[in-house]
């Protein structure tokens, strides 16, 4: 049972990182950003390129990769989504554009790097650190600690800084925020940078644990979206709570049923919440 708890915390950490990034973009841009899954994948391939192909030290490669994903997010917004917003495009049009961008990016990764599995891991594979009968590897423990740190930092930024207040203002009422002198486009651009950087960070951590493929981003992205909806898309704490709840339910399902039912369990929980409590654990009813 202890191993189930550890595995759930590891999965919840990834869902939280991806979910926070998705939430920032969704709340300010007000559309479902499918290409967030490709940004997750690119985080893994960026660090592979910097570290193994260009022989840059691992820490610097990770920093460059996170910044690269953030800059890529800004480019997405400036070249595509900002243009569509200025033309009055609906949320559906934005979603379709993002879905198309995801397909383009995923196929570009396949063309450049190939479809076979690549690895960024170094050193021998070990059993991990023993904790009360369970085992956790070094990179998995880093994943959990990083997720907790990011959660604390983003909560502090949203509550105590000017950019955080601007983010919340645009998320709550973009028209009123604009009237109040807040540049919504700049705020949305920042949300794309930060959200994409978080997705890239999650991709890096996963790739250092279980390798990488061009299609690796969609599964954690969809699970993160489910966690966001379960927890409440407007609440950072709710997203973390939703991620933990979803990860525990999935891992218990693996224990008592089968790993093949993981996705079915997740989307089953999503349907239940959409019917019973669509605002999620800590979300607000609109």
Secondary structure, DSSP 8 states (H G I E B T S, - for coil): -HHHHHHHHHHHHHHHHHHHHHHHHHHHH-S--TTHHHHHHHHHHHHHIIIIIS---HHHHHHHHHHHHHHHHHHHIIIIIHHHHHTT--HHHHHHHHHHHHHHHHHHHHHHH-SS-B----S-----EEETTEEE-HHHHHHHHHHHHHHHHHHHHHHHSHHHHHHHHHHH-HHHHHHTT--HHHHHHHHHHHHHHHHHHHHHHHHHHH-B-TTTHHHHHHHHHHHHHHH-TT-HHHHHHHHHHHHHHHHHHHHHT-GGGHHHHHHHHHHHHHHH-TTTTT----
